């Protein structure tokens, strides 16, 4: 009797599940989630940069970073999402040059000397060209035998005065970069 009852219950359960296809349930659309990725996640010299720190010192929010390593040279380029300019490039190279060699061979003529940045440093602004706006640049010989350069390329419509102002901001940013972390 018990066996028949179990068989009958099983038959009822099996036949009730064989009805038509279930009705689809409407699911509300989900808004895409934007996750900010740190510049450091790109590797290379990008490990030394942080988007928030760049924005704090330069006033521009970047969102894209790309790194490259070739021999003893490590490079990072950061840009705003969907734009090619402005662009900030950090280059760090292991070197054996000393202060007199940096001053004679690396520091551009007419560049302004910068104090309290590495062993020796400079800053300069360059005029715009046909392809891009003016450029701000800071270069320094770090204490741990590394040559570092921050190079900011402005949009084509920017004035040279903007690049000169940015060069001062880049000096402050350069002081936050710890090239020993490479």
C-alpha positions as CSV (number, residue, x, y, z in Angstrom):
1,X,0.0,0.0,0.0
2,X,2.8,2.4,0.9
3,X,4.6,1.7,-2.4
4,X,1.4,2.4,-4.4
5,X,0.9,5.6,-2.6
6,X,4.4,6.8,-3.3
7,X,4.1,5.8,-6.9
8,X,0.8,7.7,-7.2
9,X,2.3,10.8,-5.6
10,X,5.3,10.7,-7.8
11,X,3.1,10.4,-10.9
12,X,1.1,13.4,-9.9
13,X,4.3,15.4,-9.2
14,X,5.8,14.4,-12.5
15,X,2.7,15.3,-14.6
16,X,2.1,18.7,-12.9
17,X,5.6,20.0,-14.0
18,X,5.0,19.2,-17.6
19,X,2.7,22.1,-18.3
20,X,3.5,24.9,-20.8
21,X,6.5,27.1,-20.7
22,X,6.7,29.5,-17.8
23,X,5.9,33.2,-18.5
24,X,9.1,35.3,-18.7
25,X,9.6,37.7,-15.9
26,X,10.4,41.3,-16.8
27,X,13.6,42.5,-15.2
28,X,14.2,46.3,-14.9
29,X,17.2,47.6,-16.8
30,X,20.3,48.0,-14.8
31,X,22.3,51.3,-15.0
32,X,26.0,50.6,-16.0
33,X,28.4,50.9,-13.1
34,X,31.5,53.0,-13.7
35,X,34.5,51.8,-11.8
36,X,37.5,54.1,-11.7
37,X,40.8,52.3,-12.3
38,X,43.9,53.8,-10.8
39,X,46.7,55.0,-13.1
40,X,49.1,52.6,-11.2
41,X,47.2,49.6,-12.6
42,X,48.8,50.3,-15.9
43,X,52.3,49.5,-14.5
44,X,55.6,51.1,-15.6
45,X,56.0,54.7,-14.5
46,X,52.2,54.9,-14.0
47,X,52.8,53.2,-10.7
48,X,54.2,56.6,-9.6
49,X,51.1,58.6,-10.6
50,X,47.7,59.0,-9.2
51,X,44.8,60.6,-11.0
52,X,43.5,62.4,-7.9
53,X,47.0,63.8,-7.1
54,X,47.4,65.1,-10.7
55,X,44.0,66.8,-10.5
56,X,44.9,68.3,-7.2
57,X,48.0,69.9,-8.6
58,X,47.2,70.6,-12.2
59,X,43.4,71.0,-12.1
60,X,42.6,68.5,-14.8
61,X,41.0,65.1,-14.2
62,X,42.6,62.3,-16.2
63,X,41.0,58.8,-16.5
64,X,43.2,56.8,-18.9
65,X,46.8,55.7,-18.4
66,X,49.2,53.6,-20.6
67,X,52.7,52.5,-19.7
68,X,55.7,51.4,-21.6
69,X,59.1,50.0,-20.5
70,X,62.1,49.8,-22.7
71,X,65.4,48.9,-21.1
72,X,66.0,51.3,-18.2
73,X,63.3,53.7,-19.3
74,X,59.8,53.7,-17.9
75,X,57.1,55.8,-19.3
76,X,53.5,56.7,-18.5
77,X,51.0,58.7,-20.5
78,X,47.7,59.9,-19.0
79,X,44.8,61.5,-20.8
80,X,41.2,62.4,-20.2
81,X,38.6,59.8,-21.3
82,X,37.8,60.2,-25.0
83,X,40.4,63.0,-25.6
84,X,43.9,63.0,-26.9
85,X,44.9,66.4,-25.4
86,X,45.8,67.5,-22.8
87,X,48.3,64.8,-22.2
88,X,50.7,64.3,-19.4
89,X,53.8,62.1,-19.8
90,X,56.1,60.9,-17.1
91,X,59.4,59.4,-18.1
92,X,61.9,57.9,-15.6
93,X,65.3,56.5,-16.7
94,X,68.1,55.0,-14.7
95,X,71.2,57.0,-15.3
96,X,74.8,57.5,-14.1
97,X,75.1,61.2,-15.0
98,X,76.0,63.7,-12.3
99,X,74.8,67.3,-11.7
100,X,77.3,69.0,-14.0
101,X,76.5,66.6,-16.8
102,X,72.7,67.2,-16.3
103,X,73.2,70.9,-16.3
104,X,75.4,70.8,-19.4
105,X,73.7,68.1,-21.5
106,X,70.1,67.6,-20.3
107,X,68.8,71.0,-19.1
108,X,67.6,72.9,-22.1
109,X,69.1,76.4,-22.7
110,X,66.8,79.1,-21.4
111,X,65.0,76.8,-19.0
112,X,64.4,78.0,-15.5
113,X,66.3,76.3,-12.6
114,X,64.1,74.8,-9.9
115,X,65.2,74.3,-6.3
116,X,64.1,71.6,-3.9
117,X,63.5,69.0,-6.5
118,X,66.0,66.2,-6.7
119,X,69.7,67.0,-7.1
120,X,69.1,69.6,-9.9
121,X,65.9,70.4,-11.9
122,X,64.5,72.8,-14.5
123,X,61.2,73.9,-15.9
124,X,60.2,75.4,-19.2
125,X,57.3,76.2,-21.5
126,X,57.4,75.8,-25.3
127,X,55.3,77.4,-27.9
128,X,52.5,75.6,-29.7
129,X,53.0,73.8,-33.0
130,X,50.7,73.0,-35.9
131,X,49.7,69.7,-34.3
132,X,49.3,70.6,-30.6
133,X,49.2,73.5,-28.1
134,X,52.0,74.7,-26.0
135,X,54.0,72.4,-23.8
136,X,55.1,72.6,-20.1
137,X,58.0,70.5,-19.0
138,X,59.8,69.8,-15.8
139,X,63.0,67.6,-15.7
140,X,65.1,66.6,-12.7
141,X,67.9,64.4,-11.6
142,X,66.5,62.4,-8.7
143,X,68.8,61.5,-5.8
144,X,68.7,57.8,-6.6
145,X,70.4,58.1,-10.0
146,X,67.2,58.5,-12.0
147,X,66.4,61.1,-14.6
148,X,62.8,62.1,-14.6
149,X,60.7,64.3,-16.9
150,X,57.0,65.5,-16.7
151,X,55.8,66.7,-20.1
152,X,52.4,68.3,-20.4
153,X,51.0,68.9,-23.9
154,X,48.1,71.4,-24.0
155,X,45.2,71.6,-26.4
156,X,45.9,73.4,-29.7
157,X,43.9,76.5,-28.7
158,X,45.8,77.1,-25.4
159,X,48.1,80.1,-24.9
160,X,51.7,79.8,-24.0
161,X,51.0,81.6,-20.8
162,X,48.8,78.6,-19.8
163,X,51.8,76.3,-20.3
164,X,54.0,78.6,-18.3
165,X,51.5,78.4,-15.4
166,X,51.3,74.6,-15.8
167,X,55.1,74.3,-15.6
168,X,54.9,75.8,-12.0
169,X,52.1,73.3,-11.1
170,X,54.2,70.4,-12.6
171,X,57.0,71.3,-10.2
172,X,54.7,70.9,-7.3
173,X,53.4,67.6,-8.7
174,X,57.0,66.4,-9.4
175,X,57.8,66.9,-5.7
176,X,55.1,64.3,-4.9
177,X,56.6,61.7,-7.3
178,X,58.9,59.1,-5.5
179,X,61.1,57.8,-8.3
180,X,62.6,55.3,-5.8
181,X,59.4,53.3,-6.1
182,X,60.3,52.2,-9.7
